[in-house]
Amino acid sequence: MIGLIVNPVAGLGGPVGLKGTDQLAEEALSRGAIPQAENRAVRMLQHLKPDLDTDILTCSGSMGAHAAEEAGISYTIAYDPAHPTTSSDTIEAARIMEKTPDLDLLVFCGGDGTARDISSAVSVPILGVPAGCKMYSACFAVTPEAAAEAARSFMKVREVELSEILDIDEVLYRRGRFSVKLFGYAAVPKSQVVQKSKMICQSTQKNAIARFMQELVRKDTLYIIGAGTTTGTIKEALTAEKTLLGVDAIKGETMVKKDCSEQDLLTLLRHEKRAKIIVSPIGGQGFIFGRGTQQISPEVIQMVGPDNIIVVAAPEKLQTTPFLHVDTGNPDLDLKLKGEILVVCGYRLAARKKVV
């Protein structure tokens, strides 16, 4: 039997520029955030549906039952959460589900915070459907559909591996400091579609990449530059300013808007004739969209255009990242972004990488 727990507030803080949702769900909603976790759970369940011959075990309402109903999946309620839901509901639901003798796999929909809560409460294998602002842990499938594939494979072969559960300090993160901590390990289905944990890397080539980007920048073009140390070096080279862990908008060599939300970007793009997006993949995982820069939403990408995306990465990051990934939340857009691309990896240097 498969258990399902949905964190209904997961990912709310990303598009509105809060860099996380821990203790800030109400603030995110007040800024116009639209819940997406349930939609991602539905996508996973719809792909898993042909292989389900028993009820799934889940929680009532927004913590699972709503998604099961929308996907047309039969379910049994194991836990009734409070409203609004909290991390205590996640932990208690996981503990109750683990006591069910037939539970083989606990699937959850959320981010690293949800992964921490669940891994601290249970010892059964777990699998994450990516829905949070931060997903550095190695328990998440690369997409909701991939989560269904991993669950399907696990139910046939029951093969697991111990994977890292990581999280960051969101308070420090909002102040521009990146601090990742290992919180433990969890048994996770062994699968090629489950991501690895984030790798931290340094490179002298970052300055070379920044110099090259300085040569390419046009004064009449708006550049939406994502989070990260490589992109941070580019921001500093252009304007001497940066939001290391946020999305900035620069025109020529002028900082137009720091730490943008999705709405900030959409507003700016409505007044610009030319725009480009500069992003760098997450080390060890390869995501260029859908992890840590949810402000660059499907709508933003579509307004800029897939042909106006520049991907940059330090050489050692590329060496340990066999493929790149996208998980924008829009499957049709993800399909358009897949294929072979050039990644700037030095001064006038680029390498071919496949987005899968």
C-alpha positions as CSV (number, residue, x, y, z in Angstrom):
1,M,0.0,0.0,0.0
2,I,1.1,3.5,-0.8
3,G,0.6,6.4,1.7
4,L,0.2,10.0,0.5
5,I,0.8,13.2,2.5
6,V,0.4,16.6,0.8
7,N,1.8,19.7,2.5
8,P,-0.8,22.2,1.1
9,V,1.3,25.3,1.8
10,A,4.5,23.9,0.2
11,G,6.1,26.2,-2.3
12,L,4.0,29.2,-1.6
13,G,6.9,31.4,-0.8
14,G,8.9,30.8,-4.0
15,P,7.0,32.8,-6.7
16,V,6.5,35.8,-4.3
17,G,10.1,36.1,-3.4
18,L,10.1,34.8,0.2
19,K,12.7,32.1,-0.5
20,G,10.7,29.6,1.5
21,T,7.4,29.1,3.3
22,D,8.4,28.0,6.8
23,Q,6.3,30.1,9.2
24,L,5.4,32.4,6.3
25,A,2.4,30.7,4.6
26,E,0.0,33.5,5.5
27,E,2.4,36.1,4.3
28,A,2.9,34.3,1.0
29,L,-0.9,34.0,0.5
30,S,-1.3,37.8,1.3
31,R,1.2,38.5,-1.5
32,G,-0.9,36.5,-4.0
33,A,0.8,33.1,-3.9
34,I,-1.3,30.3,-5.5
35,P,-1.1,26.9,-3.9
36,Q,0.5,24.3,-6.3
37,A,1.2,21.3,-4.1
38,E,-2.2,19.7,-4.6
39,N,-1.9,20.1,-8.4
40,R,1.5,18.3,-8.3
41,A,0.0,15.5,-6.2
42,V,-2.8,15.1,-8.8
43,R,-0.2,14.8,-11.6
44,M,1.6,12.1,-9.8
45,L,-1.5,10.2,-9.0
46,Q,-2.9,10.4,-12.5
47,H,0.3,8.7,-13.8
48,L,0.3,6.1,-11.1
49,K,-3.4,5.3,-11.4
50,P,-3.1,2.4,-13.9
51,D,-0.9,0.5,-11.5
52,L,-3.0,1.0,-8.3
53,D,-5.2,-2.0,-7.4
54,T,-5.8,-1.0,-3.8
55,D,-6.8,2.2,-2.0
56,I,-4.0,4.7,-1.1
57,L,-3.7,5.8,2.5
58,T,-4.0,9.5,2.9
59,C,-5.2,12.5,5.0
60,S,-8.5,14.3,4.7
61,G,-9.0,17.5,2.8
62,S,-6.1,19.4,1.4
63,M,-3.5,17.0,2.8
64,G,-4.4,14.3,0.3
65,A,-8.0,13.5,-0.1
66,H,-8.8,16.4,-2.5
67,A,-5.9,15.3,-4.8
68,A,-7.0,11.7,-4.8
69,E,-10.6,12.7,-5.6
70,E,-9.4,14.9,-8.5
71,A,-7.2,12.1,-9.9
72,G,-10.0,9.6,-9.5
73,I,-8.1,7.4,-7.0
74,S,-9.8,5.4,-4.3
75,Y,-8.5,6.2,-0.8
76,T,-8.7,5.5,2.9
77,I,-8.4,8.3,5.4
78,A,-5.8,7.7,8.1
79,Y,-5.6,11.2,9.6
80,D,-7.8,14.4,9.9
81,P,-5.6,17.5,10.1
82,A,-6.3,20.7,11.8
83,H,-7.0,23.9,9.8
84,P,-4.8,25.5,8.9
85,T,-2.4,22.6,8.7
86,T,1.0,22.7,10.4
87,S,4.2,20.6,10.4
88,S,2.7,18.8,13.5
89,D,0.0,17.5,11.2
90,T,2.6,16.2,8.8
91,I,4.5,14.4,11.5
92,E,1.4,12.9,13.2
93,A,0.0,11.7,9.9
94,A,3.3,10.0,9.0
95,R,3.4,8.3,12.4
96,I,-0.1,7.0,12.1
97,M,0.4,5.8,8.6
98,E,3.5,3.9,9.5
99,K,1.5,1.8,12.0
100,T,-0.6,0.5,9.1
101,P,0.8,-3.1,8.5
102,D,0.4,-2.9,4.7
103,L,2.2,0.4,4.2
104,D,5.1,-0.1,1.8
105,L,5.9,3.4,0.7
106,L,5.1,6.9,2.0
107,V,4.9,9.5,-0.8
108,F,4.8,13.1,0.2
109,C,4.3,16.3,-1.7
110,G,6.4,19.2,-0.4
111,G,9.9,20.5,0.0
112,D,12.9,19.9,2.3
113,G,11.0,21.0,5.4
114,T,8.4,18.4,4.7
115,A,11.1,15.8,4.1
116,R,12.7,16.6,7.4
117,D,9.4,16.2,9.2
118,I,8.5,12.9,7.6
119,S,12.0,11.4,7.8
120,S,12.1,12.2,11.5
121,A,8.8,10.4,12.1
122,V,9.1,7.2,10.1
123,S,11.4,4.4,9.1
124,V,9.5,3.2,6.0
125,P,10.8,4.1,2.6
126,I,9.8,7.7,1.5
127,L,9.6,9.4,-1.8
128,G,9.1,13.2,-2.4
129,V,7.0,14.7,-5.1
130,P,8.7,18.1,-5.7
131,A,6.5,20.9,-4.6
132,G,8.6,23.1,-2.2
133,C,10.7,26.2,-2.6
134,K,13.8,24.3,-1.7
135,M,14.5,20.7,-2.6
136,Y,18.2,19.9,-1.9
137,S,17.5,16.5,-0.3
138,A,18.1,13.3,-2.3
139,C,14.6,11.9,-1.7
140,F,12.7,13.9,-4.5
141,A,11.8,12.6,-7.9
142,V,12.7,15.1,-10.7
143,T,9.0,15.7,-11.6
144,P,5.6,14.5,-10.3
145,E,5.4,12.1,-13.2
146,A,8.8,10.8,-12.4
147,A,7.6,10.2,-8.8
148,A,4.9,7.9,-10.2
149,E,7.5,6.1,-12.2
150,A,9.8,5.6,-9.2
151,A,6.9,4.4,-7.0
152,R,5.7,2.0,-9.7
153,S,9.2,0.5,-10.0
154,F,9.6,0.3,-6.2
155,M,6.4,-1.6,-5.8
156,K,7.8,-4.2,-8.2
157,V,11.4,-4.6,-7.0
158,R,11.4,-3.1,-3.5
159,E,14.9,-1.7,-3.9
160,V,15.9,1.2,-1.7
161,E,19.1,3.3,-0.9
162,L,19.9,5.5,2.0
163,S,19.7,9.1,0.9
164,E,20.6,12.5,2.5
165,I,17.9,14.7,4.0
166,L,19.2,18.3,3.8
167,D,17.7,21.7,4.6
168,I,18.8,25.3,4.8
169,D,18.3,27.9,7.5
170,E,15.6,30.0,5.8
171,V,16.2,33.1,8.1
172,L,19.8,33.2,7.0
173,Y,18.8,32.4,3.4
174,R,16.6,35.5,3.3
175,R,19.6,37.5,4.5
176,G,21.7,36.2,1.6
177,R,23.6,33.5,3.5
178,F,23.5,30.0,2.2
179,S,23.8,27.3,5.0
180,V,23.0,23.7,4.2
181,K,22.7,21.2,7.0
182,L,22.5,17.4,6.9
183,F,19.6,16.3,9.1
184,G,19.8,12.6,8.5
185,Y,19.2,9.8,6.1
186,A,16.1,8.1,4.8
187,A,15.3,4.9,2.8
188,V,14.3,6.1,-0.7
189,P,13.4,4.0,-3.8
190,K,16.4,3.4,-5.9
191,S,15.7,5.0,-9.3
192,Q,17.4,7.1,-12.0
193,V,14.5,9.6,-11.7
194,V,15.2,10.4,-8.1
195,Q,17.5,13.5,-7.8
196,K,20.8,13.6,-5.9
197,S,21.5,16.0,-3.1
198,K,22.8,19.4,-3.9
199,M,26.6,19.8,-4.5
200,I,28.4,22.9,-3.4
201,C,31.3,23.9,-5.7
202,Q,33.7,26.7,-6.3
203,S,35.5,27.7,-9.4
204,T,38.0,30.3,-10.7
205,Q,36.1,30.0,-14.0
206,K,33.2,32.0,-12.5
207,N,35.0,35.2,-13.1
208,A,35.8,34.2,-16.6
209,I,32.1,33.4,-17.3
210,A,31.2,36.9,-15.8
211,R,33.7,38.6,-18.1
212,F,32.3,36.9,-21.1
213,M,28.7,37.8,-20.1
214,Q,29.8,41.4,-19.8
215,E,30.8,41.3,-23.5
216,L,27.5,39.9,-24.5
217,V,25.2,42.3,-22.5
218,R,23.2,44.8,-24.6
219,K,22.1,48.1,-23.1
220,D,18.6,47.8,-24.5
221,T,17.9,44.3,-23.0
222,L,16.5,43.4,-19.6
223,Y,18.4,40.5,-18.1
224,I,16.6,38.3,-15.5
225,I,19.4,36.7,-13.5
226,G,18.7,33.7,-11.2
227,A,20.1,32.8,-7.9
228,G,23.5,31.2,-7.3
229,T,27.2,31.9,-6.9
230,T,28.0,31.8,-10.7
231,T,25.1,34.1,-11.6
232,G,26.0,36.2,-8.5
233,T,29.5,36.8,-10.0
234,I,27.8,38.0,-13.2
235,K,25.6,40.4,-11.3
236,E,28.6,41.8,-9.4
237,A,30.5,42.3,-12.7
238,L,27.6,44.2,-14.3
239,T,26.3,46.3,-11.4
240,A,28.5,45.7,-8.3
241,E,25.2,44.6,-6.7
242,K,23.5,41.3,-6.3
243,T,21.0,39.2,-4.4
244,L,23.0,36.0,-4.1
245,L,19.9,33.9,-3.3
246,G,17.3,35.8,-5.2
247,V,16.4,36.8,-8.8
248,D,17.5,40.2,-9.9
249,A,16.6,42.2,-13.0
250,I,19.4,44.2,-14.7
251,K,19.3,46.4,-17.8
252,G,22.6,46.9,-19.4
253,E,24.7,47.6,-16.3
254,T,22.0,49.1,-14.2
255,M,20.2,47.2,-11.4
256,V,16.4,47.7,-12.2
257,K,15.0,45.5,-9.4
258,K,16.6,43.4,-6.8
259,D,15.1,40.2,-5.3
260,C,12.2,40.1,-7.7
261,S,9.0,38.2,-7.2
262,E,7.1,36.6,-10.1
263,Q,4.8,39.6,-10.3
264,D,7.8,42.0,-10.3
265,L,9.2,40.2,-13.3
266,L,5.9,40.1,-15.2
267,T,5.4,43.8,-14.6
268,L,8.9,44.6,-15.9
269,L,8.5,42.4,-19.0
270,R,5.3,44.2,-20.0
271,H,7.4,47.3,-20.6
272,E,10.4,45.7,-22.3
273,K,11.0,44.8,-25.9
274,R,14.0,42.7,-25.3
275,A,14.7,40.3,-22.4
276,K,16.8,37.3,-21.6
277,I,17.0,34.9,-18.7
278,I,20.4,33.8,-17.2
279,V,20.4,30.8,-14.9
280,S,22.8,28.2,-13.5
281,P,21.9,24.6,-12.8
282,I,21.9,23.4,-9.2
283,G,25.1,21.4,-8.5
284,G,24.6,17.7,-8.4
285,Q,21.0,17.9,-9.5
286,G,21.1,19.8,-12.8
287,F,17.8,21.7,-12.4
288,I,17.8,25.0,-14.3
289,F,14.1,25.8,-13.6
290,G,11.9,24.6,-10.8
291,R,14.3,24.5,-7.9
292,G,15.1,27.7,-5.9
293,T,14.0,30.2,-8.6
294,Q,10.2,29.7,-8.8
295,Q,10.0,33.5,-9.3
296,I,11.0,32.7,-12.9
297,S,7.6,31.1,-13.5
298,P,6.2,29.5,-16.7
299,E,4.6,32.8,-17.5
300,V,7.9,34.6,-17.2
301,I,9.7,32.1,-19.3
302,Q,7.0,32.2,-22.0
303,M,7.1,36.0,-22.1
304,V,10.9,36.0,-22.6
305,G,10.9,33.0,-24.9
306,P,12.9,29.7,-24.7
307,D,15.4,31.0,-27.3
308,N,16.4,33.8,-24.9
309,I,17.6,31.6,-22.1
310,I,21.3,31.6,-21.3
311,V,22.6,28.8,-19.0
312,V,25.9,29.2,-17.3
313,A,27.9,26.8,-15.1
314,A,31.4,26.3,-13.7
315,P,33.2,23.4,-15.5
316,E,33.4,21.1,-12.4
317,K,29.7,21.5,-11.9
318,L,29.1,20.3,-15.5
319,Q,31.5,17.3,-15.0
320,T,29.4,16.0,-12.1
321,T,26.0,16.8,-13.8
322,P,25.4,14.4,-16.7
323,F,22.0,15.9,-17.6
324,L,20.0,19.1,-17.0
325,H,16.4,19.1,-15.8
326,V,13.4,21.4,-15.9
327,D,10.3,21.3,-13.7
328,T,8.5,24.6,-14.2
329,G,5.1,23.3,-13.2
330,N,3.9,23.5,-16.8
331,P,4.5,20.1,-18.6
332,D,4.0,21.5,-22.1
333,L,6.6,24.2,-21.4
334,D,9.0,21.6,-19.9
335,L,8.7,19.6,-23.1
336,K,9.7,22.7,-25.2
337,L,12.7,23.3,-23.0
338,K,14.1,19.8,-23.4
339,G,16.8,18.9,-25.8
340,E,20.4,19.8,-26.4
341,I,21.6,23.3,-25.3
342,L,24.9,25.1,-25.0
343,V,26.0,26.0,-21.5
344,V,28.5,28.8,-21.0
345,C,31.3,27.4,-18.9
346,G,34.2,29.9,-19.3
347,Y,35.5,32.9,-21.3
348,R,34.1,32.3,-24.8
349,L,33.7,28.6,-23.9
350,A,30.5,26.5,-24.0
351,A,29.7,22.9,-23.6
352,R,26.7,20.9,-25.0
353,K,24.4,19.5,-22.4
354,K,21.1,17.6,-22.8
355,V,18.0,18.8,-20.9
356,V,15.9,15.7,-20.1
